[in-house]
């Protein structure tokens, strides 16, 4: 066989070859990025570096599928004209130009990264959008880094040569069998592309984003080695980039709102175990003990065991989520960082250095663990918890018994919570553990043996909520017999509220209302307050209750401190809901549009904007202080003490 014939392959073999070539070249780009910035990654050993490079393939596949989606479609459509010389010439130049731009983006970050310590994101377009001397800046860059240009030219030359290694065979004689076969191949290719772009095939897998790089590193600062620049640009094209804010000078700003927490007192550090129970979709509406005034006092709710916890816990009549999605909840609860405008873990700031209650307690000798019965990697939780300093992750893989799999989301809550209790019993005290439930989720099913055992209610979620409540009861029954139980502070909180039936919850505050309970079976932490409490208050509340002895950063407040002038903030679709005292202020970030007195107007029907100027001004001042602290600290990567 001649060399010419050896180089001729089917159009599908050529497509696979060229995609694999791109993956190889992206691996070289990652190596180049590492070598140019080696001093910043000198702490990474060879085995860890190899794991990072392997993890990077996942992100390279996503970037390359997006960049080459048109080329792939043009090569895969089941028609004979795609074999034409002119058609293939167009596809060749489309492929070469598109991917050369991707390579160029990677090459620029070889040197630009050391100035930002982040891969370039879509914000670069707005960052330089108003520059009048962009051309001069470009040529100055080329002059300073001429050697990078030479390297890029050589790299592109090799890329073109590799493309030309394979030629496409002439078109086969098309008949109905060929058309059918090629159509089926097109469907297969499109299916694989969708899976590749999402970063996985599971039902519960969210589309991959930058924070998923946390699965492959020990420190957020190393995520850049996993990522590539085309990926970070494409994933932030629609991101809500924050802008620097300068409403107040530093002294005034800190007097209004300071997210740096100092030790509350000099009492000894109480090394209690800490367990967070984060319950899927547990809106406050479902808890009868928190709604005794609803339906003229006849409302029972759907969580009888949680009702019993309310009577023995510290909580408030006004407790709120900081977001409306599961992905918003973990940073708020564990790191004291709410999601503003977009989920924090999906934002371009997800690689910022942060702290968490797990990291702080871990530094004090605590074992740390996270339990989530879904397939490992679901919702990006494993990536986030790794970055948050949680050392052990227990998911569906570790549970290792698919007989208890619900078929969609994960292991049913009842058996998984029993597994959690028994696993925790092997930990050395003190420990920090967090659990995220899965069963009270669409499609709102319960295990077959429990069908008809729980009240259905007017909402589909309420029957599985009864099942999850029973699972929590059985967890506490098991845990109460274990030696660590009375030395443990439990926090029960929802990830977010969900659809509502009662008119009291079909409002802006109602749509964020969730239970937040602090339960300490070995102490006297009990009572009900009217103090505002939100998810991001959990971390400072727990740390201050333990008399944690060091300063730390969290956007929330200590809910047990009677002197705090605390507020609650949540943001949905760009609009702020800001709670202070008895009032709710709605603000679009620039202008206030509504003010409600929640004490007298629970259903928020009476907008009193501009009618209480002193109240409104005070709320706007505090909201501006929050926005300034949040934006500037995110932009400058100042989410830790001393940073």
C-alpha positions as CSV (number, residue, x, y, z in Angstrom):
1,X,0.0,0.0,0.0
2,X,1.4,3.4,-1.0
3,X,2.1,6.1,1.6
4,X,-0.6,8.2,-0.1
5,X,-3.2,5.5,0.5
6,X,-2.1,5.0,4.1
7,X,-2.9,8.7,4.8
8,X,-6.4,8.4,3.4
9,X,-9.0,7.6,6.1
10,X,-12.7,7.7,6.5
11,X,-14.2,11.1,7.4
12,X,-15.0,9.8,10.9
13,X,-11.5,8.5,11.6
14,X,-10.2,11.8,10.5
15,X,-12.6,13.6,12.9
16,X,-11.5,11.5,15.8
17,X,-7.8,11.9,14.9
18,X,-8.1,15.7,14.7
19,X,-9.9,15.9,18.0
20,X,-7.3,13.7,19.7
21,X,-4.6,15.9,18.2
22,X,-6.2,19.0,19.8
23,X,-6.3,17.2,23.2
24,X,-2.6,16.5,22.8
25,X,-1.8,20.1,21.9
26,X,-3.9,21.4,24.8
27,X,-1.9,19.1,27.1
28,X,1.3,20.8,25.7
29,X,-0.3,24.2,26.4
30,X,-0.9,23.2,30.0
31,X,2.7,22.0,30.3
32,X,3.8,25.4,28.8
33,X,1.6,27.2,31.3
34,X,3.1,25.3,34.1
35,X,6.7,25.8,33.0
36,X,6.2,29.6,32.5
37,X,4.7,29.9,36.0
38,X,6.6,27.1,37.7
39,X,7.7,29.3,40.6
40,X,4.0,29.7,41.6
41,X,3.4,26.0,41.6
42,X,6.7,24.8,43.1
43,X,4.8,23.2,46.0
44,X,3.1,20.6,43.7
45,X,4.8,17.2,43.6
46,X,5.0,15.0,40.5
47,X,2.2,12.7,41.3
48,X,-0.1,15.6,42.2
49,X,0.9,17.4,39.0
50,X,0.1,14.3,37.0
51,X,-3.4,14.1,38.6
52,X,-4.0,17.7,37.8
53,X,-3.0,17.2,34.1
54,X,-5.3,14.2,33.9
55,X,-8.1,16.2,35.4
56,X,-7.4,19.0,32.9
57,X,-8.4,16.7,30.0
58,X,-12.1,17.0,31.2
59,X,-12.0,20.8,30.8
60,X,-10.1,20.6,27.5
61,X,-12.8,18.4,26.1
62,X,-15.5,20.9,27.0
63,X,-13.6,23.8,25.6
64,X,-12.7,22.0,22.4
65,X,-16.3,20.7,21.8
66,X,-17.6,24.3,22.1
67,X,-14.9,25.7,19.8
68,X,-15.3,23.0,17.2
69,X,-19.1,22.4,17.4
70,X,-19.7,23.9,13.9
71,X,-16.8,21.9,12.4
72,X,-18.0,18.7,14.0
73,X,-21.5,19.2,12.6
74,X,-20.2,20.1,9.1
75,X,-18.1,16.9,9.1
76,X,-20.9,14.6,10.5
77,X,-24.0,15.6,8.5
78,X,-25.0,12.6,6.4
79,X,-24.8,14.1,2.9
80,X,-22.3,13.4,0.0
81,X,-21.5,17.0,-0.7
82,X,-19.3,17.1,2.5
83,X,-16.7,15.2,0.6
84,X,-16.3,18.0,-2.0
85,X,-12.9,19.7,-2.3
86,X,-14.2,23.2,-1.8
87,X,-16.3,22.1,1.2
88,X,-13.4,20.4,2.9
89,X,-11.1,23.4,2.2
90,X,-13.6,25.7,4.0
91,X,-13.8,23.2,6.9
92,X,-10.0,23.0,7.1
93,X,-9.6,26.8,7.5
94,X,-12.5,27.0,9.9
95,X,-10.8,24.3,12.0
96,X,-7.3,25.9,11.8
97,X,-8.4,29.5,12.5
98,X,-10.9,28.7,15.3
99,X,-8.4,26.5,17.2
100,X,-5.5,28.9,16.6
101,X,-7.4,31.5,18.4
102,X,-7.9,29.0,21.3
103,X,-4.2,28.3,21.3
104,X,-3.4,32.0,21.3
105,X,-5.6,32.6,24.3
106,X,-3.7,29.8,26.2
107,X,-0.3,31.3,25.1
108,X,-1.3,34.8,26.3
109,X,-1.9,33.4,29.8
110,X,1.5,31.9,29.9
111,X,2.8,35.3,30.8
112,X,-0.4,37.3,31.8
113,X,-1.3,34.8,34.5
114,X,1.4,36.0,36.9
115,X,-0.1,39.4,37.0
116,X,-3.7,38.3,37.8
117,X,-3.2,34.8,39.3
118,X,-6.2,33.8,37.3
119,X,-6.9,32.6,33.8
120,X,-8.3,35.3,31.6
121,X,-12.1,35.4,31.7
122,X,-14.7,37.2,29.6
123,X,-14.2,40.3,31.8
124,X,-11.1,41.0,29.7
125,X,-13.3,42.4,27.0
126,X,-14.9,45.0,29.3
127,X,-11.6,45.5,31.2
128,X,-9.9,46.9,28.0
129,X,-13.1,48.0,26.3
130,X,-12.6,51.7,27.0
131,X,-8.9,51.8,26.4
132,X,-8.1,54.2,23.6
133,X,-4.6,52.7,23.0
134,X,-5.4,49.1,22.6
135,X,-3.3,48.8,19.4
136,X,-0.2,50.2,21.2
137,X,-0.8,48.0,24.2
138,X,-0.9,45.0,21.8
139,X,2.4,45.9,20.1
140,X,4.0,46.6,23.5
141,X,3.0,43.2,24.6
142,X,4.5,41.6,21.5
143,X,7.7,43.6,21.9
144,X,8.1,42.5,25.6
145,X,7.3,38.8,24.8
146,X,8.6,38.4,21.3
147,X,9.8,34.9,22.2
148,X,6.2,33.9,23.0
149,X,5.2,35.0,19.5
150,X,7.9,32.9,18.0
151,X,6.8,29.9,20.0
152,X,3.2,30.4,19.0
153,X,4.2,30.6,15.3
154,X,6.1,27.3,15.6
155,X,3.3,25.7,17.5
156,X,0.8,26.8,14.9
157,X,3.0,25.4,12.1
158,X,3.1,22.0,13.8
159,X,-0.6,22.1,14.3
160,X,-1.2,22.7,10.5
161,X,1.2,19.8,9.7
162,X,-0.6,17.5,12.0
163,X,-3.9,18.4,10.4
164,X,-2.5,17.4,7.0
165,X,-1.3,14.0,8.2
166,X,-4.6,12.4,7.3
167,X,-6.6,12.9,4.1
168,X,-10.3,12.0,3.8
169,X,-11.2,9.2,1.4
170,X,-13.5,9.8,-1.5
171,X,-17.2,9.7,-0.9
172,X,-18.7,6.2,-0.8
173,X,-21.6,5.4,-3.2
174,X,-24.6,6.7,-1.2
175,X,-27.7,4.6,-0.9
176,X,-30.4,4.3,1.7
177,X,-28.2,2.1,3.9
178,X,-25.4,4.6,3.8
179,X,-27.7,7.5,4.6
180,X,-29.3,5.6,7.5
181,X,-25.9,4.5,8.9
182,X,-24.4,8.0,8.7
183,X,-27.5,9.5,10.2
184,X,-27.2,7.2,13.2
185,X,-23.5,8.1,13.5
186,X,-24.6,11.8,13.5
187,X,-27.0,11.2,16.4
188,X,-24.3,9.3,18.3
189,X,-21.8,12.1,17.8
190,X,-24.3,14.8,18.9
191,X,-25.1,12.8,22.0
192,X,-21.4,12.4,22.9
193,X,-20.9,16.1,22.3
194,X,-23.8,17.0,24.7
195,X,-22.3,14.7,27.4
196,X,-18.9,16.1,26.8
197,X,-20.0,19.8,27.0
198,X,-21.9,19.1,30.2
199,X,-19.0,17.3,31.7
200,X,-20.9,14.1,32.5
201,X,-23.9,12.0,31.6
202,X,-25.6,11.6,34.9
203,X,-29.1,13.1,35.4
204,X,-27.9,15.0,38.5
205,X,-24.7,16.5,36.8
206,X,-24.8,20.2,36.4
207,X,-23.0,21.7,33.4
208,X,-19.3,21.8,34.3
209,X,-17.9,25.1,35.4
210,X,-14.7,26.6,36.7
211,X,-15.3,25.5,40.3
212,X,-15.3,21.9,39.3
213,X,-11.5,22.2,38.9
214,X,-11.5,22.0,42.7
215,X,-12.0,18.2,42.4
216,X,-8.4,17.9,41.2
217,X,-6.4,20.2,43.5
218,X,-5.7,20.7,47.2
219,X,-5.7,24.5,47.1
220,X,-7.9,27.0,45.1
221,X,-4.8,28.7,43.9
222,X,-3.9,25.6,41.9
223,X,-7.2,25.4,40.0
224,X,-5.6,27.4,37.1
225,X,-3.4,24.4,36.3
226,X,-6.5,22.3,35.7
227,X,-8.3,24.9,33.6
228,X,-7.6,26.3,30.1
229,X,-8.2,29.9,28.9
230,X,-10.8,29.2,26.2
231,X,-12.8,27.4,28.9
232,X,-12.7,30.2,31.4
233,X,-13.6,32.8,28.8
234,X,-16.6,30.9,27.4
235,X,-17.9,30.0,30.9
236,X,-17.8,33.7,31.9
237,X,-19.3,35.3,28.8
238,X,-22.6,35.7,30.5
239,X,-21.2,36.1,34.0
240,X,-22.3,39.1,36.0
241,X,-18.9,40.7,36.6
242,X,-18.8,42.8,39.7
243,X,-17.7,46.5,39.6
244,X,-15.6,48.3,42.2
245,X,-17.7,50.3,44.6
246,X,-16.7,53.4,46.6
247,X,-19.7,54.6,48.5
248,X,-17.8,55.1,51.7
249,X,-14.3,55.5,53.0
250,X,-12.9,52.5,54.9
251,X,-13.6,53.9,58.4
252,X,-17.3,54.7,57.6
253,X,-17.6,51.4,55.8
254,X,-16.4,49.3,58.7
255,X,-18.6,51.2,61.1
256,X,-21.7,50.3,59.0
257,X,-20.7,46.7,58.2
258,X,-17.5,44.8,58.8
259,X,-17.3,41.1,57.8
260,X,-14.1,40.4,59.8
261,X,-15.0,38.8,63.1
262,X,-12.9,39.1,66.2
263,X,-13.1,36.6,69.1
264,X,-16.2,37.4,71.1
265,X,-14.7,36.7,74.5
266,X,-11.8,35.1,76.3
267,X,-13.6,32.0,77.5
268,X,-12.0,28.7,76.8
269,X,-12.6,27.2,73.3
270,X,-15.4,24.6,73.6
271,X,-14.4,21.8,71.2
272,X,-17.9,20.5,70.6
273,X,-18.5,18.3,67.6
274,X,-20.5,20.1,64.9
275,X,-23.0,18.5,62.5
276,X,-24.8,20.4,59.8
277,X,-28.0,18.8,58.4
278,X,-28.8,20.5,55.1
279,X,-32.3,19.4,54.0
280,X,-33.3,19.7,50.3
281,X,-36.3,22.0,49.6
282,X,-37.3,22.3,53.3
283,X,-39.2,25.5,53.1
284,X,-40.4,27.0,56.4
285,X,-44.0,26.5,55.2
286,X,-43.7,22.7,55.8
287,X,-42.8,22.9,59.5
288,X,-45.9,23.1,61.6
289,X,-44.1,24.3,64.8
290,X,-43.0,27.4,62.9
291,X,-46.5,28.2,61.6
292,X,-48.7,28.0,64.7
293,X,-50.6,31.2,63.6
294,X,-51.5,29.9,60.1
295,X,-55.0,28.7,59.3
296,X,-56.3,30.1,62.6
297,X,-53.9,27.8,64.5
298,X,-55.0,24.6,62.9
299,X,-52.1,24.1,60.5
300,X,-50.1,20.9,61.3
301,X,-47.3,20.8,58.8
302,X,-45.5,17.8,57.4
303,X,-42.5,17.4,59.7
304,X,-43.5,16.1,63.1
305,X,-40.0,15.2,64.2
306,X,-38.6,18.6,63.2
307,X,-41.5,20.1,65.1
308,X,-40.1,18.3,68.2
309,X,-36.6,19.7,67.5
310,X,-38.0,23.3,67.3
311,X,-39.2,23.0,70.9
312,X,-35.7,22.0,72.1
313,X,-33.6,24.3,69.9
314,X,-32.6,27.9,69.4
315,X,-34.3,29.5,66.4
316,X,-36.1,32.6,65.2
317,X,-39.4,33.4,63.7
318,X,-37.5,35.1,60.8
319,X,-35.0,32.7,59.2
320,X,-34.0,33.0,55.5
321,X,-32.0,31.4,52.8
322,X,-29.5,33.5,50.9
323,X,-30.4,31.9,47.6
324,X,-33.0,29.8,45.7
325,X,-30.8,27.0,44.5
326,X,-28.9,24.1,46.1
327,X,-25.7,25.4,44.5
328,X,-26.1,28.7,46.4
329,X,-26.5,27.0,49.8
330,X,-23.1,25.4,50.6
331,X,-21.0,28.5,50.3
332,X,-23.5,30.5,52.4
333,X,-23.7,27.9,55.1
334,X,-20.2,26.5,55.3
335,X,-18.1,29.6,54.2
336,X,-20.4,32.5,55.1
337,X,-20.4,33.6,51.4
338,X,-23.7,34.3,49.7
339,X,-24.4,34.2,46.0
340,X,-25.1,37.6,44.6
341,X,-26.5,37.8,41.0
342,X,-25.1,34.4,40.2
343,X,-24.0,31.3,42.2
344,X,-20.6,32.0,43.8
345,X,-19.2,28.6,42.7
346,X,-20.2,29.4,39.1
347,X,-18.7,32.9,39.1
348,X,-15.4,34.1,37.9
349,X,-14.5,34.6,41.6
350,X,-14.8,30.9,42.6
351,X,-11.1,30.5,42.6
352,X,-10.6,33.2,45.3
353,X,-9.0,32.2,48.5
354,X,-11.7,31.6,51.0
355,X,-12.1,30.2,54.5
356,X,-14.8,27.9,55.9
357,X,-16.0,26.6,59.3
358,X,-14.6,23.3,58.2
359,X,-11.1,24.7,57.5
360,X,-11.0,26.7,60.7
361,X,-12.1,23.8,62.9
362,X,-9.8,21.5,60.9
363,X,-6.9,23.7,61.8
364,X,-7.9,23.2,65.5
365,X,-7.7,19.4,65.2
366,X,-11.2,18.5,64.0
367,X,-11.8,15.7,61.6
368,X,-14.0,17.0,58.8
369,X,-16.4,15.1,56.5
370,X,-19.2,15.7,54.0
371,X,-22.1,13.3,53.3
372,X,-24.2,13.5,50.1
373,X,-25.9,10.4,48.8
374,X,-25.8,11.4,45.2
375,X,-23.3,10.1,42.7
376,X,-19.9,11.6,43.5
377,X,-19.4,14.9,41.7
378,X,-23.1,15.7,41.6
379,X,-23.9,19.4,41.9
380,X,-20.2,20.2,42.0
381,X,-20.3,19.5,45.8
382,X,-17.2,17.4,45.9
383,X,-15.2,20.2,44.2
384,X,-16.6,22.9,46.6
385,X,-16.1,20.8,49.8
386,X,-12.5,20.0,48.8
387,X,-11.8,23.7,48.4
388,X,-13.5,24.4,51.7
389,X,-11.0,22.2,53.5
390,X,-13.3,19.2,54.1
391,X,-11.0,16.2,54.2
392,X,-13.4,13.3,53.7
393,X,-16.2,12.9,51.2
394,X,-18.9,10.2,51.5
395,X,-21.2,9.8,48.5
396,X,-22.9,7.1,46.5
397,X,-19.6,5.5,45.6
398,X,-18.6,5.1,49.3
399,X,-22.0,3.9,50.3
400,X,-21.5,1.1,47.7
401,X,-25.0,-0.4,47.6
402,X,-27.1,0.5,44.6
403,X,-30.0,-1.4,46.1
404,X,-30.8,1.8,48.0
405,X,-30.4,4.0,45.0
406,X,-33.6,6.0,44.1
407,X,-32.9,5.7,40.4
408,X,-32.3,9.4,39.8
409,X,-30.7,11.6,42.5
410,X,-29.0,9.2,45.0
411,X,-29.3,6.9,48.0
412,X,-32.6,7.3,49.8
413,X,-32.3,9.5,52.9
414,X,-33.2,6.9,55.5
415,X,-30.4,4.3,54.8
416,X,-27.9,7.0,53.9
417,X,-28.4,8.8,57.2
418,X,-28.0,5.6,59.1
419,X,-24.8,5.1,57.2
420,X,-23.7,8.6,58.1
421,X,-24.4,8.0,61.8
422,X,-22.4,4.8,61.9
423,X,-19.5,6.4,59.9
424,X,-19.4,9.4,62.2
425,X,-19.2,7.0,65.1
426,X,-15.7,5.9,63.8
427,X,-14.4,9.5,63.8
428,X,-12.1,10.8,66.5
429,X,-13.7,13.6,68.5
430,X,-13.9,16.6,67.9
431,X,-15.3,16.5,64.4
432,X,-17.2,18.6,61.9
433,X,-19.6,16.9,59.5
434,X,-22.1,18.2,57.1
435,X,-24.9,16.2,55.4
436,X,-27.0,17.2,52.3
437,X,-30.2,15.2,51.7
438,X,-31.5,14.1,48.3
439,X,-35.0,12.5,48.7
440,X,-37.2,15.6,49.0
441,X,-36.6,16.5,45.4
442,X,-38.5,16.2,42.1
443,X,-39.9,13.8,41.0
444,X,-41.1,13.7,44.7
445,X,-41.2,10.0,45.3
446,X,-40.8,7.8,48.4
447,X,-39.5,4.3,48.6
448,X,-42.1,1.7,47.6
449,X,-42.6,0.4,51.1
450,X,-43.5,3.9,52.3
451,X,-46.1,4.7,49.7
452,X,-49.2,6.0,51.5
453,X,-47.5,6.3,54.8
454,X,-47.0,10.1,54.8
455,X,-49.6,12.9,54.2
456,X,-49.5,14.1,50.6
457,X,-50.7,17.7,51.2
458,X,-51.4,20.2,48.4
459,X,-47.8,20.2,47.2
460,X,-46.0,17.1,45.7
461,X,-42.9,17.8,47.8
462,X,-44.8,17.3,51.1
463,X,-45.1,13.5,51.0
464,X,-41.3,13.0,50.5
465,X,-40.7,15.7,53.1
466,X,-42.5,13.5,55.6
467,X,-40.2,10.6,54.5
468,X,-37.1,12.8,55.0
469,X,-38.4,13.9,58.4
470,X,-38.8,10.3,59.4
471,X,-35.2,9.7,58.2
472,X,-34.0,12.5,60.4
473,X,-35.9,11.1,63.4
474,X,-34.3,7.7,62.9
475,X,-30.8,9.3,62.5
476,X,-31.2,11.0,65.8
477,X,-32.5,7.8,67.4
478,X,-29.3,6.0,66.3
479,X,-27.0,8.9,67.1
480,X,-28.4,9.4,70.6
481,X,-27.1,6.0,71.6
482,X,-23.5,6.9,70.5
483,X,-20.9,8.4,72.8
484,X,-20.4,11.6,70.8
485,X,-24.0,12.7,70.7
486,X,-24.3,14.9,73.8
487,X,-21.1,16.6,72.9
488,X,-22.4,17.7,69.5
489,X,-24.0,20.9,68.3
490,X,-26.4,20.2,65.5
491,X,-27.6,22.7,62.9
492,X,-30.6,21.9,60.8
493,X,-31.2,24.1,57.8
494,X,-32.7,23.9,54.4
495,X,-30.8,24.6,51.2
496,X,-33.6,26.7,49.9
497,X,-37.4,27.1,49.9
498,X,-39.5,25.7,47.1
499,X,-42.9,26.2,45.5
500,X,-45.6,27.4,48.0
501,X,-49.3,26.8,48.7
502,X,-50.0,29.0,51.6
503,X,-50.5,32.7,50.8
504,X,-48.1,33.7,53.6
505,X,-45.3,32.1,51.6
506,X,-46.3,33.3,48.1
507,X,-44.4,36.5,48.7
508,X,-40.8,37.6,48.3
509,X,-39.8,37.0,51.9
510,X,-41.9,33.8,51.9
511,X,-40.0,32.4,49.0
512,X,-36.8,32.6,50.9
513,X,-38.1,31.5,54.3
514,X,-36.5,28.3,55.7
515,X,-36.0,26.8,59.1
516,X,-32.6,27.3,60.9
517,X,-32.3,25.3,64.1
518,X,-29.4,25.2,66.6
519,X,-29.8,22.0,68.7
520,X,-27.4,21.0,71.5
521,X,-28.6,18.0,73.4
522,X,-25.9,18.4,76.0
523,X,-26.7,22.0,76.8
524,X,-29.3,24.7,77.2
525,X,-29.2,26.3,73.8
526,X,-32.9,26.8,73.5
527,X,-35.4,29.6,72.8
528,X,-37.2,31.5,70.1
529,X,-36.3,35.1,69.0
530,X,-37.5,37.6,66.4
531,X,-33.9,38.3,65.4
532,X,-33.2,38.1,61.7
533,X,-31.1,34.9,60.9
534,X,-29.9,33.8,57.5
535,X,-27.8,30.9,56.1
536,X,-24.6,32.9,56.1
537,X,-25.0,33.6,59.9
538,X,-24.6,29.9,60.7
539,X,-20.8,29.9,60.5
540,X,-20.2,32.9,62.8
541,X,-23.0,31.8,65.2
542,X,-21.5,28.4,65.7
543,X,-17.9,29.6,65.9
544,X,-18.8,32.3,68.5
545,X,-20.8,29.8,70.5
546,X,-17.7,27.5,70.6
547,X,-15.6,30.6,71.7
548,X,-13.4,30.1,68.7
549,X,-10.3,32.1,69.7
550,X,-9.1,33.6,66.4
551,X,-10.3,36.3,64.0
552,X,-12.0,35.0,60.8
553,X,-13.9,36.3,57.8
554,X,-17.6,35.6,57.0
555,X,-20.3,37.9,55.5
556,X,-22.8,36.8,58.2
557,X,-23.5,37.7,61.8
558,X,-23.6,35.9,65.2
559,X,-27.3,35.2,65.7
560,X,-26.7,34.8,69.4
561,X,-25.2,38.2,69.9
562,X,-28.0,40.5,71.3
563,X,-26.1,43.7,70.4
564,X,-25.7,43.1,66.6
565,X,-27.6,45.3,64.2
566,X,-27.8,42.5,61.8
567,X,-29.5,42.3,58.4
568,X,-30.5,39.7,55.9
569,X,-29.7,39.9,52.2
570,X,-30.6,37.8,49.2
571,X,-30.5,38.4,45.5
572,X,-32.6,36.9,42.8
573,X,-32.3,37.8,39.1
574,X,-30.2,40.9,40.0
575,X,-32.6,42.4,42.5
576,X,-31.7,42.7,46.2
577,X,-34.1,41.8,49.0
578,X,-32.7,43.6,52.1
579,X,-34.2,43.0,55.6
580,X,-33.4,45.2,58.5
581,X,-35.5,45.5,61.7
582,X,-39.1,45.0,60.7
583,X,-38.7,46.1,57.1
584,X,-38.0,44.7,53.7
585,X,-36.4,46.9,51.0
586,X,-36.3,45.9,47.4
587,X,-33.5,47.4,45.4
588,X,-32.1,46.8,41.9
589,X,-28.5,47.8,43.0
590,X,-29.1,51.4,42.0
591,X,-32.5,52.4,43.1
592,X,-35.0,51.2,45.8
593,X,-38.3,50.2,44.3
594,X,-40.3,48.9,47.3
595,X,-40.4,49.0,51.1
596,X,-42.6,46.8,53.2
597,X,-43.3,46.8,57.0
598,X,-43.3,43.0,57.6
599,X,-44.7,43.4,61.1
600,X,-48.0,44.8,59.9
601,X,-48.0,43.7,56.2
602,X,-47.0,40.0,56.1
603,X,-48.4,39.5,52.6
604,X,-46.4,42.5,51.3
605,X,-49.3,44.2,49.7
606,X,-48.6,47.8,50.9
607,X,-45.6,49.3,49.3
608,X,-44.5,52.3,51.4
609,X,-41.5,53.4,49.4
610,X,-40.5,57.0,50.1
611,X,-43.0,57.2,53.0
612,X,-40.5,56.5,55.8
613,X,-37.4,58.4,54.6
614,X,-35.3,57.8,57.7
615,X,-36.0,54.0,57.7
616,X,-35.4,53.8,54.0
617,X,-32.2,55.9,54.2
618,X,-30.8,53.7,57.0
619,X,-31.5,50.5,55.0
620,X,-30.0,51.9,51.8
621,X,-26.8,52.9,53.8
622,X,-26.4,49.4,55.1
623,X,-27.2,47.8,51.7
624,X,-24.6,50.0,50.1
625,X,-22.1,49.0,52.7
626,X,-22.8,45.3,52.0
627,X,-22.5,45.8,48.3
628,X,-19.2,47.7,48.7
629,X,-17.7,45.0,51.0
630,X,-18.9,42.2,48.8
631,X,-17.9,43.6,45.4
632,X,-14.5,44.9,46.4
633,X,-13.5,41.9,48.4
634,X,-14.5,39.6,45.6
635,X,-12.6,41.6,43.0
636,X,-9.5,42.0,45.1
637,X,-9.6,38.4,46.4
638,X,-9.9,39.5,50.1
639,X,-12.2,36.8,51.6
640,X,-9.9,35.8,54.4
641,X,-8.5,37.6,57.4
642,X,-5.2,39.3,56.7
643,X,-5.7,39.0,52.9
